[in-house]
């Protein structure tokens, strides 16, 4: 498991054709500072996509 990422919350936004999740996590940068970020990701079974902002 990656020690630089802590998943804080996973929330289901939609469960229609595919599942859309909003994932909130903390990321540690090279200087050791933690930042909170969130991304939306579609779960399509054998693959997933991430909406990069």
mmCIF file as gemmi writes it, N, C-alpha and C atoms, coordinates in Angstrom:
data_model
loop_
_atom_site.group_PDB
_atom_site.id
_atom_site.type_symbol
_atom_site.label_atom_id
_atom_site.label_alt_id
_atom_site.label_comp_id
_atom_site.label_asym_id
_atom_site.label_entity_id
_atom_site.label_seq_id
_atom_site.pdbx_PDB_ins_code
_atom_site.Cartn_x
_atom_site.Cartn_y
_atom_site.Cartn_z
_atom_site.occupancy
_atom_site.B_iso_or_equiv
_atom_site.pdbx_formal_charge
_atom_site.auth_seq_id
_atom_site.auth_asym_id
_atom_site.pdbx_PDB_model_num
ATOM 1 N N . UNK Axp A 1 ? 0.848 -1.183 0 1 0 ? 1 A 1
ATOM 2 C CA . UNK Axp A 1 ? 0 0 0 1 0 ? 1 A 1
ATOM 3 C C . UNK Axp A 1 ? 0.887 1.238 0 1 0 ? 1 A 1
ATOM 4 N N . UNK Axp A 2 ? 0.455 2.27 -0.695 1 0 ? 2 A 1
ATOM 5 C CA . UNK Axp A 2 ? 1.209 3.511 -0.796 1 0 ? 2 A 1
ATOM 6 C C . UNK Axp A 2 ? 1.115 4.291 0.514 1 0 ? 2 A 1
ATOM 7 N N . UNK Axp A 3 ? 2.263 4.578 1.126 1 0 ? 3 A 1
ATOM 8 C CA . UNK Axp A 3 ? 2.294 5.29 2.408 1 0 ? 3 A 1
ATOM 9 C C . UNK Axp A 3 ? 2.042 6.785 2.258 1 0 ? 3 A 1
ATOM 10 N N . UNK Axp A 4 ? 2.029 7.292 1.028 1 0 ? 4 A 1
ATOM 11 C CA . UNK Axp A 4 ? 1.825 8.719 0.788 1 0 ? 4 A 1
ATOM 12 C C . UNK Axp A 4 ? 0.37 9.077 0.529 1 0 ? 4 A 1
ATOM 13 N N . UNK Axp A 5 ? -0.529 8.1 0.588 1 0 ? 5 A 1
ATOM 14 C CA . UNK Axp A 5 ? -1.954 8.345 0.341 1 0 ? 5 A 1
ATOM 15 C C . UNK Axp A 5 ? -2.78 7.684 1.439 1 0 ? 5 A 1
ATOM 16 N N . UNK Axp A 6 ? -3.72 8.449 2 1 0 ? 6 A 1
ATOM 17 C CA . UNK Axp A 6 ? -4.68 7.926 2.983 1 0 ? 6 A 1
ATOM 18 C C . UNK Axp A 6 ? -6.078 8.211 2.456 1 0 ? 6 A 1
ATOM 19 N N . UNK Axp A 7 ? -6.854 7.179 2.193 1 0 ? 7 A 1
ATOM 20 C CA . UNK Axp A 7 ? -8.236 7.371 1.749 1 0 ? 7 A 1
ATOM 21 C C . UNK Axp A 7 ? -9.091 7.705 2.967 1 0 ? 7 A 1
ATOM 22 N N . UNK Axp A 8 ? -9.761 8.844 2.914 1 0 ? 8 A 1
ATOM 23 C CA . UNK Axp A 8 ? -10.579 9.31 4.029 1 0 ? 8 A 1
ATOM 24 C C . UNK Axp A 8 ? -12.035 8.895 3.885 1 0 ? 8 A 1
ATOM 25 N N . UNK Axp A 9 ? -12.565 8.962 2.647 1 0 ? 9 A 1
ATOM 26 C CA . UNK Axp A 9 ? -13.988 8.669 2.432 1 0 ? 9 A 1
ATOM 27 C C . UNK Axp A 9 ? -14.223 8.272 0.982 1 0 ? 9 A 1
ATOM 28 N N . UNK Axp A 10 ? -15.094 7.301 0.795 1 0 ? 10 A 1
ATOM 29 C CA . UNK Axp A 10 ? -15.572 6.935 -0.536 1 0 ? 10 A 1
ATOM 30 C C . UNK Axp A 10 ? -17.09 7.007 -0.502 1 0 ? 10 A 1
ATOM 31 N N . UNK Axp A 11 ? -17.665 7.82 -1.381 1 0 ? 11 A 1
ATOM 32 C CA . UNK Axp A 11 ? -19.11 8.056 -1.389 1 0 ? 11 A 1
ATOM 33 C C . UNK Axp A 11 ? -19.66 7.711 -2.769 1 0 ? 11 A 1
ATOM 34 N N . UNK Axp A 12 ? -20.729 6.915 -2.821 1 0 ? 12 A 1
ATOM 35 C CA . UNK Axp A 12 ? -21.367 6.56 -4.087 1 0 ? 12 A 1
ATOM 36 C C . UNK Axp A 12 ? -22.257 7.723 -4.52 1 0 ? 12 A 1
ATOM 37 N N . UNK Axp A 13 ? -21.96 8.282 -5.699 1 0 ? 13 A 1
ATOM 38 C CA . UNK Axp A 13 ? -22.758 9.384 -6.242 1 0 ? 13 A 1
ATOM 39 C C . UNK Axp A 13 ? -23.863 8.884 -7.161 1 0 ? 13 A 1
ATOM 40 N N . UNK Axp A 14 ? -23.6 7.786 -7.877 1 0 ? 14 A 1
ATOM 41 C CA . UNK Axp A 14 ? -24.572 7.227 -8.809 1 0 ? 14 A 1
ATOM 42 C C . UNK Axp A 14 ? -24.316 5.736 -8.946 1 0 ? 14 A 1
ATOM 43 N N . UNK Axp A 15 ? -25.384 4.976 -9.051 1 0 ? 15 A 1
ATOM 44 C CA . UNK Axp A 15 ? -25.269 3.527 -9.23 1 0 ? 15 A 1
ATOM 45 C C . UNK Axp A 15 ? -26.204 3.093 -10.35 1 0 ? 15 A 1
ATOM 46 N N . UNK Axp A 16 ? -26.12 3.789 -11.49 1 0 ? 16 A 1
ATOM 47 C CA . UNK Axp A 16 ? -26.964 3.469 -12.631 1 0 ? 16 A 1
ATOM 48 C C . UNK Axp A 16 ? -26.258 2.455 -13.518 1 0 ? 16 A 1
ATOM 49 N N . UNK Axp A 17 ? -25.887 2.837 -14.716 1 0 ? 17 A 1
ATOM 50 C CA . UNK Axp A 17 ? -25.221 1.91 -15.64 1 0 ? 17 A 1
ATOM 51 C C . UNK Axp A 17 ? -23.885 1.451 -15.065 1 0 ? 17 A 1
ATOM 52 N N . UNK Axp A 18 ? -23.095 2.406 -14.564 1 0 ? 18 A 1
ATOM 53 C CA . UNK Axp A 18 ? -21.847 2.128 -13.847 1 0 ? 18 A 1
ATOM 54 C C . UNK Axp A 18 ? -21.919 2.837 -12.505 1 0 ? 18 A 1
ATOM 55 N N . UNK Axp A 19 ? -21.001 2.517 -11.607 1 0 ? 19 A 1
ATOM 56 C CA . UNK Axp A 19 ? -20.97 3.162 -10.304 1 0 ? 19 A 1
ATOM 57 C C . UNK Axp A 19 ? -20.013 4.351 -10.349 1 0 ? 19 A 1
ATOM 58 N N . UNK Axp A 20 ? -20.511 5.51 -9.923 1 0 ? 20 A 1
ATOM 59 C CA . UNK Axp A 20 ? -19.691 6.712 -9.837 1 0 ? 20 A 1
ATOM 60 C C . UNK Axp A 20 ? -19.411 6.994 -8.369 1 0 ? 20 A 1
ATOM 61 N N . UNK Axp A 21 ? -18.133 7.015 -7.997 1 0 ? 21 A 1
ATOM 62 C CA . UNK Axp A 21 ? -17.719 7.262 -6.623 1 0 ? 21 A 1
ATOM 63 C C . UNK Axp A 21 ? -16.992 8.592 -6.515 1 0 ? 21 A 1
ATOM 64 N N . UNK Axp A 22 ? -17.159 9.244 -5.373 1 0 ? 22 A 1
ATOM 65 C CA . UNK Axp A 22 ? -16.336 10.402 -5.036 1 0 ? 22 A 1
ATOM 66 C C . UNK Axp A 22 ? -15.397 9.952 -3.922 1 0 ? 22 A 1
ATOM 67 N N . UNK Axp A 23 ? -14.106 10.035 -4.177 1 0 ? 23 A 1
ATOM 68 C CA . UNK Axp A 23 ? -13.094 9.584 -3.225 1 0 ? 23 A 1
ATOM 69 C C . UNK Axp A 23 ? -12.373 10.809 -2.674 1 0 ? 23 A 1
ATOM 70 N N . UNK Axp A 24 ? -12.372 10.946 -1.354 1 0 ? 24 A 1
ATOM 71 C CA . UNK Axp A 24 ? -11.639 12.01 -0.682 1 0 ? 24 A 1
ATOM 72 C C . UNK Axp A 24 ? -10.445 11.369 0.012 1 0 ? 24 A 1
ATOM 73 N N . UNK Axp A 25 ? -9.273 11.958 -0.206 1 0 ? 25 A 1
ATOM 74 C CA . UNK Axp A 25 ? -8.049 11.361 0.324 1 0 ? 25 A 1
ATOM 75 C C . UNK Axp A 25 ? -7.041 12.442 0.683 1 0 ? 25 A 1
ATOM 76 N N . UNK Axp A 26 ? -6.045 12.043 1.474 1 0 ? 26 A 1
ATOM 77 C CA . UNK Axp A 26 ? -4.923 12.914 1.785 1 0 ? 26 A 1
ATOM 78 C C . UNK Axp A 26 ? -3.708 12.407 1.032 1 0 ? 26 A 1
ATOM 79 N N . UNK Axp A 27 ? -2.926 13.338 0.497 1 0 ? 27 A 1
ATOM 80 C CA . UNK Axp A 27 ? -1.721 13 -0.252 1 0 ? 27 A 1
ATOM 81 C C . UNK Axp A 27 ? -0.531 13.72 0.378 1 0 ? 27 A 1
ATOM 82 N N . UNK Axp A 28 ? 0.558 12.977 0.622 1 0 ? 28 A 1
ATOM 83 C CA . UNK Axp A 28 ? 1.771 13.585 1.175 1 0 ? 28 A 1
ATOM 84 C C . UNK Axp A 28 ? 2.734 13.899 0.036 1 0 ? 28 A 1
ATOM 85 N N . UNK Axp A 29 ? 3.167 15.163 -0.042 1 0 ? 29 A 1
ATOM 86 C CA . UNK Axp A 29 ? 4.099 15.556 -1.105 1 0 ? 29 A 1
ATOM 87 C C . UNK Axp A 29 ? 5.546 15.247 -0.7 1 0 ? 29 A 1
ATOM 88 N N . UNK Axp A 30 ? 6.484 15.611 -1.55 1 0 ? 30 A 1
ATOM 89 C CA . UNK Axp A 30 ? 7.899 15.293 -1.318 1 0 ? 30 A 1
ATOM 90 C C . UNK Axp A 30 ? 8.474 15.997 -0.094 1 0 ? 30 A 1
ATOM 91 N N . UNK Axp A 31 ? 7.871 17.127 0.306 1 0 ? 31 A 1
ATOM 92 C CA . UNK Axp A 31 ? 8.326 17.847 1.493 1 0 ? 31 A 1
ATOM 93 C C . UNK Axp A 31 ? 7.697 17.304 2.777 1 0 ? 31 A 1
ATOM 94 N N . UNK Axp A 32 ? 6.779 16.349 2.663 1 0 ? 32 A 1
ATOM 95 C CA . UNK Axp A 32 ? 6.129 15.756 3.827 1 0 ? 32 A 1
ATOM 96 C C . UNK Axp A 32 ? 4.833 16.422 4.226 1 0 ? 32 A 1
ATOM 97 N N . UNK Axp A 33 ? 4.355 17.39 3.439 1 0 ? 33 A 1
ATOM 98 C CA . UNK Axp A 33 ? 3.1 18.081 3.739 1 0 ? 33 A 1
ATOM 99 C C . UNK Axp A 33 ? 1.917 17.277 3.217 1 0 ? 33 A 1
ATOM 100 N N . UNK Axp A 34 ? 0.855 17.206 4.031 1 0 ? 34 A 1
ATOM 101 C CA . UNK Axp A 34 ? -0.36 16.494 3.636 1 0 ? 34 A 1
ATOM 102 C C . UNK Axp A 34 ? -1.365 17.485 3.06 1 0 ? 34 A 1
ATOM 103 N N . UNK Axp A 35 ? -1.989 17.144 1.946 1 0 ? 35 A 1
ATOM 104 C CA . UNK Axp A 35 ? -3.069 17.94 1.37 1 0 ? 35 A 1
ATOM 105 C C . UNK Axp A 35 ? -4.27 17.033 1.135 1 0 ? 35 A 1
ATOM 106 N N . UNK Axp A 36 ? -5.46 17.576 1.333 1 0 ? 36 A 1
ATOM 107 C CA . UNK Axp A 36 ? -6.69 16.829 1.098 1 0 ? 36 A 1
ATOM 108 C C . UNK Axp A 36 ? -7.172 17.111 -0.313 1 0 ? 36 A 1
ATOM 109 N N . UNK Axp A 37 ? -7.498 16.046 -1.041 1 0 ? 37 A 1
ATOM 110 C CA . UNK Axp A 37 ? -7.979 16.156 -2.41 1 0 ? 37 A 1
ATOM 111 C C . UNK Axp A 37 ? -9.175 15.225 -2.577 1 0 ? 37 A 1
ATOM 112 N N . UNK Axp A 38 ? -9.968 15.462 -3.621 1 0 ? 38 A 1
ATOM 113 C CA . UNK Axp A 38 ? -11.068 14.551 -3.941 1 0 ? 38 A 1
ATOM 114 C C . UNK Axp A 38 ? -11.148 14.389 -5.447 1 0 ? 38 A 1
ATOM 115 N N . UNK Axp A 39 ? -11.56 13.209 -5.863 1 0 ? 39 A 1
ATOM 116 C CA . UNK Axp A 39 ? -11.7 12.879 -7.277 1 0 ? 39 A 1
ATOM 117 C C . UNK Axp A 39 ? -12.965 12.042 -7.448 1 0 ? 39 A 1
ATOM 118 N N . UNK Axp A 40 ? -13.536 12.121 -8.644 1 0 ? 40 A 1
ATOM 119 C CA . UNK Axp A 40 ? -14.664 11.263 -9.002 1 0 ? 40 A 1
ATOM 120 C C . UNK Axp A 40 ? -14.149 10.169 -9.924 1 0 ? 40 A 1
ATOM 121 N N . UNK Axp A 41 ? -14.587 8.938 -9.675 1 0 ? 41 A 1
ATOM 122 C CA . UNK Axp A 41 ? -14.105 7.803 -10.468 1 0 ? 41 A 1
ATOM 123 C C . UNK Axp A 41 ? -15.269 6.879 -10.801 1 0 ? 41 A 1
ATOM 124 N N . UNK Axp A 42 ? -15.368 6.49 -12.071 1 0 ? 42 A 1
ATOM 125 C CA . UNK Axp A 42 ? -16.35 5.503 -12.505 1 0 ? 42 A 1
ATOM 126 C C . UNK Axp A 42 ? -15.776 4.111 -12.309 1 0 ? 42 A 1
ATOM 127 N N . UNK Axp A 43 ? -16.553 3.227 -11.704 1 0 ? 43 A 1
ATOM 128 C CA . UNK Axp A 43 ? -16.175 1.825 -11.567 1 0 ? 43 A 1
ATOM 129 C C . UNK Axp A 43 ? -16.935 1.043 -12.622 1 0 ? 43 A 1
ATOM 130 N N . UNK Axp A 44 ? -16.201 0.491 -13.577 1 0 ? 44 A 1
ATOM 131 C CA . UNK Axp A 44 ? -16.815 -0.258 -14.676 1 0 ? 44 A 1
ATOM 132 C C . UNK Axp A 44 ? -16.505 -1.746 -14.566 1 0 ? 44 A 1
ATOM 133 N N . UNK Axp A 45 ? -16.252 -2.228 -13.375 1 0 ? 45 A 1
ATOM 134 C CA . UNK Axp A 45 ? -15.947 -3.642 -13.189 1 0 ? 45 A 1
ATOM 135 C C . UNK Axp A 45 ? -14.468 -3.913 -13.356 1 0 ? 45 A 1
ATOM 136 N N . UNK Axp A 46 ? -14.042 -4.233 -14.58 1 0 ? 46 A 1
ATOM 137 C CA . UNK Axp A 46 ? -12.647 -4.58 -14.821 1 0 ? 46 A 1
ATOM 138 C C . UNK Axp A 46 ? -11.745 -3.375 -15.049 1 0 ? 46 A 1
ATOM 139 N N . UNK Axp A 47 ? -12.284 -2.183 -15.032 1 0 ? 47 A 1
ATOM 140 C CA . UNK Axp A 47 ? -11.476 -0.983 -15.246 1 0 ? 47 A 1
ATOM 141 C C . UNK Axp A 47 ? -12.097 0.196 -14.536 1 0 ? 47 A 1
ATOM 142 N N . UNK Axp A 48 ? -11.34 1.275 -14.42 1 0 ? 48 A 1
ATOM 143 C CA . UNK Axp A 48 ? -11.847 2.485 -13.774 1 0 ? 48 A 1
ATOM 144 C C . UNK Axp A 48 ? -11.244 3.697 -14.466 1 0 ? 48 A 1
ATOM 145 N N . UNK Axp A 49 ? -11.932 4.836 -14.338 1 0 ? 49 A 1
ATOM 146 C CA . UNK Axp A 49 ? -11.4 6.098 -14.851 1 0 ? 49 A 1
ATOM 147 C C . UNK Axp A 49 ? -11.357 7.107 -13.72 1 0 ? 49 A 1
ATOM 148 N N . UNK Axp A 50 ? -10.471 8.07 -13.843 1 0 ? 50 A 1
ATOM 149 C CA . UNK Axp A 50 ? -10.359 9.132 -12.85 1 0 ? 50 A 1
ATOM 150 C C . UNK Axp A 50 ? -10.517 10.463 -13.561 1 0 ? 50 A 1
ATOM 151 N N . UNK Axp A 51 ? -11.388 11.31 -13.028 1 0 ? 51 A 1
ATOM 152 C CA . UNK Axp A 51 ? -11.59 12.651 -13.562 1 0 ? 51 A 1
ATOM 153 C C . UNK Axp A 51 ? -10.545 13.557 -12.931 1 0 ? 51 A 1
ATOM 154 N N . UNK Axp A 52 ? -9.516 13.904 -13.687 1 0 ? 52 A 1
ATOM 155 C CA . UNK Axp A 52 ? -8.426 14.738 -13.175 1 0 ? 52 A 1
ATOM 156 C C . UNK Axp A 52 ? -8.783 16.203 -13.353 1 0 ? 52 A 1
ATOM 157 N N . UNK Axp A 53 ? -8.649 16.964 -12.312 1 0 ? 53 A 1
ATOM 158 C CA . UNK Axp A 53 ? -8.992 18.393 -12.34 1 0 ? 53 A 1
ATOM 159 C C . UNK Axp A 53 ? -7.753 19.236 -12.257 1 0 ? 53 A 1
